[in-house]
Amino acid sequence: MSIAALVAACSSFAFLQQRCTTADAHGANASPACYCGGQVMTFNTALPTFKITNQQQADCFAWQEFIALNQSLDTSRPFGDTSDLGMVQWEAYMPTYKIFRNGAKPPVPWNGLGDVPLGASLKKFRTGRYLVLGDNQKIPKGFTSNQVVENNGPAWLGAQNGTNIWYQVLVNKVEYDYIVQNKFYNADSQYNAARAGRQIFLPSTGDGSIEVKAAWMELSTTDQQYPRFSVFKQRYKLANAYVQDSANGKYRETIVALIGLHILRKVPGQPLFVWATFEQVDNNQGVDDTISHPLGFNLFSAKCTSNTVTVKTKSGNDTTVTVGCNANRQPPYFLVNGNKPVPIQVKRETPIGASELQTSGRVIACIAQVNPSSVWRYYRLVNTIWSSNPTADSSQNKTDSMVVTGMLPSIVSSVANTTLETYNQQTNCINSCHKFASTARPSFDSGKKRTTPRYLSDFSFVFGLAKTPPALRK
């Protein structure tokens, strides 16, 4: 769909109760606004607070979060500036690796850079403009075995350009402060608090607790050269990053493109969180088939061929494996000991709903009015999960699973982001995974099999990353 068509769409779809209008200007991004689901949608950093009563409002709520969190930290920049590789609001959140540190050391101070990655340029790193990406699959390093993990084994995702998808989990200051104040970065503190009856319940005050999960595609050497790079700059949120080499543990400098984004937010009236997920239009078929894809798809090829490669096992032995063209199949080897990714064929198993596509089209029309060349025109809402009958925190079960009620949409079991749930697209992410999220294993439970209870952690898996303090010497 052309920009002109998108803008023209602003006068149609009356059932969405949306229209383009003009608001008072407060900087480069504040001029046009949208009415979405009966609520005004503004282009600034204000997060939505309105009550959700139906799916349309939930989707509009998700889009307002997306717009607010993707405003540049440089307030002079227009929304989605194609020349800006700087950070947006959520990129300044605290990544989990700075919170849950070895030896249960206190987290890096808010806005602190933390340790310089091995191999990184000290001068460049200190600018604060570089992401540090070390997780080459969604299940992060150090994830404890007591958590519910779908599909054990390799779960990395290789793009069609021959590079890897990198994953990142960050929390906002509300959640960060809660973790620090309660010392929940320490696995022993988590367990002792829960044992004493003080459960982990993330706050919904202020902006509410927010977790962001991002999927970044590394650009190949060819992608970073003209003319391909000019296309990436027009269609993707790009960032400078240091990514970790599995051969030696060192980090190397590269450029990454955002292709998938989860926004999890706990707000008053939604103690079970609002779960919003977005994808870039060039990932695969079905994100938006009304527009062209000048560089093809990131995760799908109509001319797919099998790849037979020699790789090293975890123990360092050579073995030969084949990665075929059957869609959504986990790879047969880990990205360890210098092993490189190959393309994985990905298909969407559940189509994005017509309502979500229409809502996205209307919001994109308004984005085009704010900035006709915004990179955010090329992102779409996959779906939003919310509760029409949320259970109050005080009634939650303490050691089995969180109580889940009234979760919508009705196809919640099939709401999946192909970059983040590639191999589990038919899994109910709430009922099969997040409601079982629990505390980390304490240091005094050191046997091979866990013997202490798993206390719940309010749908959040980040608490399972907590480390234990060093053992005291006798």
C-alpha positions as CSV (number, residue, x, y, z in Angstrom):
1,M,0.0,0.0,0.0
2,S,1.4,3.4,-1.0
3,I,1.8,6.3,1.5
4,A,-1.0,8.2,-0.3
5,A,-3.3,5.2,0.0
6,L,-2.5,4.9,3.7
7,V,-3.1,8.5,4.4
8,A,-6.4,8.3,2.4
9,A,-7.4,5.4,4.6
10,C,-7.6,7.9,7.5
11,S,-11.1,8.9,6.3
12,S,-12.4,5.3,6.1
13,F,-13.0,2.4,8.5
14,A,-15.3,4.5,10.6
15,F,-16.0,1.5,12.8
16,L,-12.5,2.0,14.3
17,Q,-13.6,5.4,15.5
18,Q,-10.4,6.9,14.2
19,R,-9.6,10.1,12.4
20,C,-6.5,12.2,11.6
21,T,-6.5,15.6,13.2
22,T,-4.0,18.3,14.2
23,A,-2.9,18.9,17.8
24,D,-0.7,21.6,19.3
25,A,2.9,21.1,18.4
26,H,5.3,20.2,21.2
27,G,8.4,19.3,19.3
28,A,9.1,17.5,16.0
29,N,6.8,14.6,16.6
30,A,3.7,16.1,18.2
31,S,1.8,17.7,15.4
32,P,-0.7,15.2,13.9
33,A,-2.6,12.8,16.2
34,C,-4.9,9.9,15.7
35,Y,-8.1,8.7,17.3
36,C,-7.8,5.0,17.8
37,G,-10.6,3.0,19.5
38,G,-12.1,6.3,20.7
39,Q,-8.8,7.4,22.3
40,V,-6.5,10.1,21.1
41,M,-3.1,8.8,20.0
42,T,-0.3,11.2,20.3
43,F,3.3,11.1,19.1
44,N,5.3,11.7,22.2
45,T,6.7,9.6,25.1
46,A,3.4,9.4,27.1
47,L,2.3,5.8,27.6
48,P,-1.4,5.0,27.4
49,T,-3.4,4.6,30.6
50,F,-7.0,4.2,29.3
51,K,-9.1,1.2,30.3
52,I,-9.3,-1.7,27.9
53,T,-12.8,-3.0,27.3
54,N,-12.5,-4.7,23.9
55,Q,-9.9,-6.0,21.4
56,Q,-9.9,-2.9,19.3
57,Q,-8.9,-0.8,22.3
58,A,-6.3,-3.4,23.3
59,D,-4.7,-3.1,19.8
60,C,-4.8,0.7,20.0
61,F,-3.3,0.5,23.5
62,A,-0.5,-1.6,22.0
63,W,0.2,0.9,19.2
64,Q,0.3,3.8,21.6
65,E,2.9,2.0,23.6
66,F,4.9,1.2,20.5
67,I,4.8,4.9,19.4
68,A,5.8,6.2,22.9
69,L,8.6,3.7,23.4
70,N,10.1,4.2,20.0
71,Q,10.5,7.9,20.3
72,S,14.2,8.8,19.9
73,L,16.2,9.8,22.9
74,D,17.3,12.7,20.8
75,T,14.1,14.8,21.0
76,S,15.2,16.9,18.0
77,R,14.8,13.8,15.7
78,P,11.5,13.2,13.8
79,F,9.7,9.9,14.7
80,G,11.6,7.1,12.9
81,D,14.3,9.2,11.4
82,T,16.0,7.2,8.7
83,S,19.4,8.8,9.4
84,D,19.3,8.0,13.1
85,L,21.2,4.9,14.5
86,G,20.8,6.3,18.0
87,M,18.7,4.8,20.7
88,V,14.9,5.0,21.3
89,Q,13.2,5.1,24.7
90,W,13.1,1.4,25.4
91,E,16.7,0.8,24.3
92,A,17.7,2.9,27.4
93,Y,16.0,0.4,29.7
94,M,18.1,-2.0,31.7
95,P,19.1,-5.2,30.0
96,T,18.8,-8.3,32.2
97,Y,22.6,-9.1,32.0
98,K,23.3,-5.9,33.9
99,I,20.8,-6.8,36.6
100,F,21.4,-10.5,37.2
101,R,25.2,-10.7,37.6
102,N,27.6,-13.4,38.6
103,G,27.9,-13.9,42.4
104,A,24.6,-12.0,42.9
105,K,26.4,-8.7,42.8
106,P,24.2,-5.7,42.9
107,P,22.9,-4.5,39.5
108,V,24.7,-1.9,37.4
109,P,23.3,1.5,38.4
110,W,20.5,2.8,36.3
111,N,21.9,4.4,33.1
112,G,25.3,2.7,33.9
113,L,27.2,1.2,31.1
114,G,28.5,-1.8,33.1
115,D,31.6,-3.8,32.1
116,V,33.3,-3.2,28.7
117,P,32.6,-6.2,26.5
118,L,35.7,-8.3,25.7
119,G,37.1,-7.0,22.4
120,A,35.0,-3.9,22.2
121,S,36.5,-0.4,21.6
122,L,36.5,1.4,25.0
123,K,36.0,4.8,23.3
124,K,33.0,3.6,21.3
125,F,31.5,1.7,24.1
126,R,31.6,4.7,26.4
127,T,29.5,6.7,24.0
128,G,26.5,4.6,25.2
129,R,25.3,4.2,21.7
130,Y,26.1,0.5,21.3
131,L,23.9,-2.5,22.1
132,V,25.6,-5.5,23.7
133,L,24.1,-8.7,22.3
134,G,25.2,-12.1,23.5
135,D,22.1,-14.3,23.4
136,N,21.9,-16.1,20.0
137,Q,18.6,-17.7,20.9
138,K,15.5,-16.6,22.8
139,I,16.3,-18.8,25.8
140,P,19.0,-16.7,27.5
141,K,22.3,-17.9,29.0
142,G,22.0,-18.9,32.6
143,F,18.3,-19.8,32.3
144,T,17.8,-22.3,35.1
145,S,16.5,-25.8,34.4
146,N,13.6,-25.4,36.9
147,Q,11.8,-23.1,34.5
148,V,9.3,-24.2,31.9
149,V,11.3,-24.4,28.6
150,E,9.6,-25.4,25.4
151,N,11.6,-27.6,23.0
152,N,14.9,-28.2,24.6
153,G,17.9,-28.1,22.3
154,P,19.2,-25.5,19.8
155,A,16.7,-22.7,19.2
156,W,18.7,-20.1,17.3
157,L,17.3,-18.5,14.1
158,G,19.4,-17.9,11.0
159,A,18.2,-15.2,8.5
160,Q,18.3,-15.5,4.7
161,N,21.3,-13.2,4.6
162,G,23.3,-15.9,6.4
163,T,23.5,-14.0,9.8
164,N,22.1,-14.7,13.2
165,I,19.1,-13.3,15.0
166,W,20.1,-11.8,18.4
167,Y,17.8,-11.5,21.4
168,Q,17.6,-9.0,24.1
169,V,15.4,-8.6,27.2
170,L,15.2,-5.2,29.1
171,V,13.1,-3.8,32.0
172,N,12.0,-0.3,32.7
173,K,12.9,1.7,35.8
174,V,9.8,0.7,37.7
175,E,10.7,-2.9,37.5
176,Y,14.4,-2.3,37.9
177,D,13.8,-0.4,41.2
178,Y,11.5,-3.1,42.4
179,I,14.2,-5.8,41.8
180,V,16.9,-3.7,43.4
181,Q,15.0,-2.6,46.5
182,N,14.0,-6.1,47.3
183,K,17.4,-7.6,46.3
184,F,15.6,-10.0,44.0
185,Y,18.7,-10.1,41.8
186,N,19.9,-12.6,44.5
187,A,18.3,-16.0,44.2
188,D,18.6,-16.6,47.9
189,S,16.7,-13.3,48.6
190,Q,13.9,-14.4,46.2
191,Y,13.5,-17.7,48.0
192,N,13.7,-16.3,51.5
193,A,11.1,-13.6,50.7
194,A,8.7,-16.0,49.2
195,R,9.2,-18.5,52.0
196,A,8.3,-15.7,54.5
197,G,5.1,-15.0,52.6
198,R,6.3,-11.9,50.6
199,Q,5.5,-12.9,47.1
200,I,7.0,-11.4,43.9
201,F,4.3,-9.1,42.5
202,L,5.6,-6.5,40.1
203,P,4.2,-2.9,40.6
204,S,1.7,-1.2,38.3
205,T,2.4,2.3,39.7
206,G,3.6,5.1,37.5
207,D,4.3,3.7,34.0
208,G,3.8,0.2,35.3
209,S,6.3,-2.6,35.1
210,I,7.5,-3.0,31.5
211,E,9.5,-5.8,29.9
212,V,10.7,-5.5,26.3
213,K,11.9,-8.4,24.3
214,A,13.6,-7.6,21.0
215,A,14.8,-9.7,18.0
216,W,17.6,-8.1,16.1
217,M,18.9,-9.3,12.7
218,E,22.6,-8.8,12.1
219,L,23.3,-7.1,8.7
220,S,25.7,-9.0,6.5
221,T,28.8,-7.3,5.0
222,T,26.8,-6.9,1.7
223,D,23.8,-5.5,3.6
224,Q,26.0,-2.8,5.0
225,Q,27.1,-1.6,1.6
226,Y,25.3,0.6,-0.9
227,P,22.7,0.1,-2.4
228,R,21.3,-2.5,0.0
229,F,22.1,-0.4,3.1
230,S,20.0,2.5,1.8
231,V,17.0,0.2,1.7
232,F,17.6,-1.0,5.2
233,K,17.9,2.6,6.4
234,Q,14.5,3.4,4.9
235,R,12.6,0.4,6.3
236,Y,14.3,-0.7,9.6
237,K,15.1,0.6,13.0
238,L,18.9,0.1,12.9
239,A,21.4,0.1,15.8
240,N,25.1,-0.1,16.3
241,A,25.9,-3.2,18.4
242,Y,28.6,-5.5,19.7
243,V,27.8,-9.2,19.2
244,Q,29.6,-12.1,20.8
245,D,31.7,-14.6,18.8
246,S,31.1,-18.1,20.0
247,A,34.7,-19.1,19.1
248,N,36.5,-16.9,21.5
249,G,33.9,-15.1,23.5
250,K,35.0,-11.7,22.1
251,Y,32.6,-9.1,20.9
252,R,32.8,-7.6,17.4
253,E,31.1,-4.4,16.1
254,T,28.3,-4.7,13.6
255,I,24.9,-3.1,12.7
256,V,21.6,-4.8,13.6
257,A,18.1,-4.3,12.4
258,L,15.0,-4.7,14.6
259,I,12.7,-7.3,13.2
260,G,10.6,-8.3,16.2
261,L,9.4,-6.7,19.4
262,H,7.4,-7.8,22.5
263,I,6.1,-5.2,24.9
264,L,4.8,-6.6,28.3
265,R,3.3,-4.1,30.6
266,K,1.5,-4.4,33.9
267,V,-0.9,-1.5,34.6
268,P,-3.9,-0.9,36.9
269,G,-6.8,-3.0,35.7
270,Q,-4.5,-5.4,33.9
271,P,-2.6,-7.3,36.6
272,L,-2.1,-10.2,34.1
273,F,-0.2,-7.7,31.9
274,V,-1.0,-6.4,28.4
275,W,1.1,-8.5,25.9
276,A,1.7,-6.7,22.6
277,T,3.9,-8.0,19.8
278,F,5.1,-6.4,16.5
279,E,7.0,-7.6,13.5
280,Q,8.8,-5.9,10.6
281,V,7.0,-6.3,7.3
282,D,9.8,-8.0,5.4
283,N,10.1,-11.0,7.8
284,N,8.0,-13.4,5.9
285,Q,4.7,-13.8,4.1
286,G,1.6,-12.6,6.0
287,V,3.0,-9.6,7.9
288,D,1.8,-7.3,5.1
289,D,1.2,-8.7,1.6
290,T,0.0,-5.4,0.2
291,I,3.4,-3.9,-0.1
292,S,6.6,-4.9,-2.0
293,H,9.6,-6.4,-0.4
294,P,12.6,-5.1,-2.4
295,L,15.2,-7.2,-0.6
296,G,13.0,-10.3,-0.3
297,F,12.1,-11.8,3.0
298,N,14.3,-12.0,6.1
299,L,13.2,-15.5,7.2
300,F,11.7,-17.2,4.1
301,S,12.9,-18.1,0.6
302,A,10.8,-19.5,-2.2
303,K,14.0,-21.0,-3.6
304,C,15.1,-22.6,-0.4
305,T,17.9,-25.2,-0.6
306,S,19.2,-27.6,2.0
307,N,22.5,-26.8,3.7
308,T,24.9,-29.5,4.8
309,V,27.6,-28.2,7.1
310,T,30.4,-29.5,9.2
311,V,30.1,-28.2,12.8
312,K,31.6,-28.8,16.2
313,T,29.7,-30.3,19.0
314,K,29.7,-28.8,22.5
315,S,32.6,-31.1,23.3
316,G,34.6,-29.9,20.3
317,N,34.2,-32.8,18.0
318,D,33.4,-32.4,14.3
319,T,30.1,-33.7,12.9
320,T,28.1,-33.2,9.7
321,V,24.5,-32.0,9.8
322,T,21.9,-30.9,7.3
323,V,19.5,-28.0,7.7
324,G,16.5,-28.6,5.4
325,C,13.7,-26.5,4.0
326,N,10.8,-27.8,6.2
327,A,9.5,-24.6,7.9
328,N,9.8,-23.9,11.6
329,R,12.2,-26.8,12.3
330,Q,14.8,-26.3,15.1
331,P,18.4,-26.5,13.8
332,P,20.4,-29.6,14.6
333,Y,23.4,-27.9,16.2
334,F,24.3,-25.2,18.7
335,L,26.1,-22.0,17.8
336,V,29.1,-22.9,19.9
337,N,32.8,-23.3,19.2
338,G,32.7,-21.0,16.2
339,N,29.8,-22.6,14.5
340,K,28.0,-20.3,12.1
341,P,24.3,-20.0,11.4
342,V,22.6,-20.9,8.1
343,P,19.2,-19.8,6.9
344,I,16.1,-21.3,8.7
345,Q,12.9,-21.5,6.7
346,V,10.1,-19.7,8.6
347,K,6.4,-19.6,7.9
348,R,3.6,-17.9,9.8
349,E,1.2,-20.6,11.2
350,T,-1.6,-18.3,12.2
351,P,-2.5,-15.4,10.0
352,I,-2.6,-11.9,11.5
353,G,-6.2,-10.9,12.1
354,A,-8.0,-8.6,9.7
355,S,-8.8,-6.2,12.6
356,E,-5.1,-6.0,13.6
357,L,-4.1,-5.3,9.9
358,Q,-6.8,-2.6,9.5
359,T,-5.8,-0.9,12.8
360,S,-2.1,-1.1,11.7
361,G,-3.0,0.5,8.4
362,R,-4.8,3.4,10.0
363,V,-2.0,4.0,12.5
364,I,0.6,3.8,9.7
365,A,-1.3,6.5,7.9
366,C,-1.0,8.8,10.9
367,I,2.7,7.9,11.2
368,A,3.1,9.0,7.6
369,Q,1.7,12.4,8.5
370,V,4.1,12.8,11.4
371,N,7.1,11.8,9.2
372,P,6.4,10.6,5.6
373,S,9.7,8.7,5.6
374,S,9.5,7.1,9.1
375,V,11.0,3.6,9.4
376,W,8.1,2.8,11.7
377,R,5.8,2.7,8.7
378,Y,7.2,-0.8,8.1
379,Y,6.2,-2.4,11.3
380,R,2.9,-4.1,12.1
381,L,1.0,-5.3,15.1
382,V,0.7,-9.1,15.2
383,N,-1.8,-9.1,18.1
384,T,-2.4,-8.0,21.7
385,I,-3.3,-10.3,24.6
386,W,-5.2,-8.8,27.6
387,S,-7.7,-10.0,30.2
388,S,-11.4,-9.2,30.2
389,N,-11.7,-10.6,33.7
390,P,-8.3,-10.2,35.5
391,T,-7.8,-11.9,38.8
392,A,-6.4,-9.7,41.6
393,D,-2.9,-10.4,42.7
394,S,-3.9,-11.2,46.2
395,S,-5.7,-14.4,45.1
396,Q,-2.8,-15.9,43.1
397,N,-1.6,-19.4,43.9
398,K,1.8,-19.2,45.6
399,T,3.6,-22.3,44.5
400,D,1.8,-23.9,41.5
401,S,0.9,-21.5,38.8
402,M,-0.6,-18.0,38.4
403,V,-4.3,-17.8,38.0
404,V,-5.3,-16.9,34.4
405,T,-8.8,-15.7,33.6
406,G,-10.5,-14.0,30.7
407,M,-7.5,-13.8,28.4
408,L,-8.3,-12.5,24.9
409,P,-8.3,-12.8,22.0
410,S,-9.9,-16.2,21.8
411,I,-7.1,-17.5,19.6
412,V,-4.6,-16.6,22.3
413,S,-3.0,-20.1,21.9
414,S,-2.0,-19.1,18.4
415,V,-0.7,-15.5,18.9
416,A,2.9,-15.8,17.9
417,N,5.7,-13.6,16.7
418,T,7.7,-15.6,14.1
419,T,11.0,-14.0,15.2
420,L,10.4,-14.8,18.9
421,E,8.2,-17.9,19.0
422,T,9.5,-19.4,15.7
423,Y,9.4,-23.0,16.9
424,N,6.4,-22.7,19.3
425,Q,3.8,-20.9,17.2
426,Q,0.9,-23.1,18.4
427,T,1.9,-22.9,22.1
428,N,-0.3,-20.9,24.5
429,C,2.4,-18.5,25.8
430,I,0.4,-17.6,28.9
431,N,-1.1,-21.0,30.0
432,S,1.8,-23.2,28.9
433,C,4.8,-20.9,29.9
434,H,4.5,-17.6,31.6
435,K,2.0,-18.6,34.3
436,F,4.6,-21.1,35.6
437,A,7.5,-18.5,35.7
438,S,9.2,-18.8,39.1
439,T,12.0,-17.8,41.4
440,A,15.6,-18.9,40.8
441,R,17.1,-21.9,42.6
442,P,18.7,-20.8,45.9
443,S,22.3,-21.6,46.8
444,F,21.4,-23.9,49.6
445,D,19.6,-26.2,47.2
446,S,22.7,-27.5,45.4
447,G,21.8,-31.0,44.5
448,K,21.3,-32.3,41.0
449,K,17.6,-32.2,41.4
450,R,15.9,-29.2,43.0
451,T,14.3,-29.9,46.4
452,T,13.1,-26.4,47.3
453,P,9.7,-25.1,46.1
454,R,9.4,-23.0,43.0
455,Y,7.7,-19.8,44.1
456,L,6.0,-17.8,41.4
457,S,7.4,-14.6,39.9
458,D,4.3,-12.9,38.5
459,F,4.5,-14.2,34.9
460,S,8.0,-12.9,34.5
461,F,10.9,-15.2,33.5
462,V,13.6,-12.6,34.2
463,F,13.6,-13.6,37.9
464,G,14.8,-17.1,37.0
465,L,18.1,-15.4,35.8
466,A,19.1,-14.5,39.4
467,K,22.4,-15.8,40.6
468,T,23.5,-17.0,44.0
469,P,26.2,-15.4,46.2
470,P,29.6,-17.0,46.5
471,A,29.8,-19.9,49.0
472,L,31.2,-18.8,52.3
473,R,34.6,-20.3,53.2
474,K,34.7,-22.5,56.3
